[in-house]
């Protein structure tokens, strides 16, 4: 039973120490919308390069194409796009050799004159988010109107708007408009729940296993320690010590009392019966 408990403990430690190799796709510059004249680079930030992560995408004309095949330049886990026509609009992600996938990112390339620079990655609850409405050729501080889910939020004279302490209610589809220049495409902003570290709950079966394992260890360990100590003390006391043993009577009528003892040592003594 103790050996079974030990094996279970080793298995539990092994499972807890295992980690899952993952990758995170990032975009530079960090935006979900681009002009056709922009330069864009994508990178798989990977935990384990041996997993063989590569960049892939789905567009209106392609499915699961890899960087370097018909689009982009790079070693696979990193890709740069110096020319980005409108048909580069699509979903991008990193994929490992075993088929695992990273987060997915929607990139929009427009041939128009206005874009909305918004977070390309999910934002955390409580953070501040700044949206920038800009044109391709004019300064980025023109007055602009910002919309969420088709409804006007506000007009900003400097072309940028900050949402302070975002919450899940701020999640939605955003766009902007600059008078006499036009309207940007729409981009979705995702807001994730703020992560709070809490102890992981144990299900009943795992909790039962842990309790039994601790019980066996509490019972088994003192037994082993006491046994080792007793054996060690016995060997130290027995080594070289003189012991007294009774001499058996040679005649049936002879009585055995406390005076009939002989002395023996570690050397073997021959007894006569």
Secondary structure as the mmCIF struct_conf table of DSSP 4:
data_model
#
loop_
_struct_conf.conf_type_id
_struct_conf.id
_struct_conf.beg_label_comp_id
_struct_conf.beg_label_asym_id
_struct_conf.beg_label_seq_id
_struct_conf.end_label_comp_id
_struct_conf.end_label_asym_id
_struct_conf.end_label_seq_id
HELX_RH_AL_P HELX_RH_AL_P1 UNK A 2 UNK A 17
STRN STRN1 UNK A 23 UNK A 28
BEND BEND1 UNK A 29 UNK A 29
BEND BEND2 UNK A 32 UNK A 32
STRN STRN2 UNK A 33 UNK A 35
TURN_TY1_P TURN_TY1_P1 UNK A 36 UNK A 37
STRN STRN3 UNK A 40 UNK A 46
BEND BEND3 UNK A 47 UNK A 47
HELX_RH_3T_P HELX_RH_3T_P1 UNK A 49 UNK A 51
STRN STRN4 UNK A 54 UNK A 59
BEND BEND4 UNK A 60 UNK A 61
BEND BEND5 UNK A 63 UNK A 64
STRN STRN5 UNK A 65 UNK A 66
STRN STRN6 UNK A 67 UNK A 67
TURN_TY1_P TURN_TY1_P2 UNK A 68 UNK A 70
STRN STRN7 UNK A 71 UNK A 71
STRN STRN8 UNK A 73 UNK A 73
BEND BEND6 UNK A 74 UNK A 77
STRN STRN9 UNK A 78 UNK A 81
BEND BEND7 UNK A 82 UNK A 82
HELX_RH_3T_P HELX_RH_3T_P2 UNK A 86 UNK A 88
STRN STRN10 UNK A 90 UNK A 95
TURN_TY1_P TURN_TY1_P3 UNK A 97 UNK A 98
BEND BEND8 UNK A 99 UNK A 99
STRN STRN11 UNK A 101 UNK A 101
STRN STRN12 UNK A 105 UNK A 110
BEND BEND9 UNK A 111 UNK A 113
STRN STRN13 UNK A 114 UNK A 117
BEND BEND10 UNK A 120 UNK A 121
STRN STRN14 UNK A 123 UNK A 124
TURN_TY1_P TURN_TY1_P4 UNK A 125 UNK A 126
STRN STRN15 UNK A 129 UNK A 135
BEND BEND11 UNK A 136 UNK A 138
TURN_TY1_P TURN_TY1_P5 UNK A 140 UNK A 141
BEND BEND12 UNK A 142 UNK A 142
STRN STRN16 UNK A 144 UNK A 148
TURN_TY1_P TURN_TY1_P6 UNK A 149 UNK A 150
STRN STRN17 UNK A 151 UNK A 156
TURN_TY1_P TURN_TY1_P7 UNK A 157 UNK A 158
BEND BEND13 UNK A 159 UNK A 159
STRN STRN18 UNK A 160 UNK A 163
BEND BEND14 UNK A 165 UNK A 165
HELX_RH_3T_P HELX_RH_3T_P3 UNK A 168 UNK A 170
STRN STRN19 UNK A 172 UNK A 178
TURN_TY1_P TURN_TY1_P8 UNK A 179 UNK A 181
STRN STRN20 UNK A 182 UNK A 183
HELX_LH_PP_P HELX_LH_PP_P1 UNK A 184 UNK A 186
STRN STRN21 UNK A 187 UNK A 189
STRN STRN22 UNK A 191 UNK A 192
HELX_LH_PP_P HELX_LH_PP_P2 UNK A 193 UNK A 195
HELX_LH_PP_P HELX_LH_PP_P3 UNK A 199 UNK A 203
HELX_RH_AL_P HELX_RH_AL_P2 UNK A 204 UNK A 238
TURN_TY1_P TURN_TY1_P9 UNK A 239 UNK A 240
STRN STRN23 UNK A 243 UNK A 246
HELX_LH_PP_P HELX_LH_PP_P4 UNK A 247 UNK A 249
BEND BEND15 UNK A 250 UNK A 251
TURN_TY1_P TURN_TY1_P10 UNK A 252 UNK A 253
HELX_LH_PP_P HELX_LH_PP_P5 UNK A 254 UNK A 256
TURN_TY1_P TURN_TY1_P11 UNK A 258 UNK A 259
STRN STRN24 UNK A 261 UNK A 264
BEND BEND16 UNK A 266 UNK A 267
#
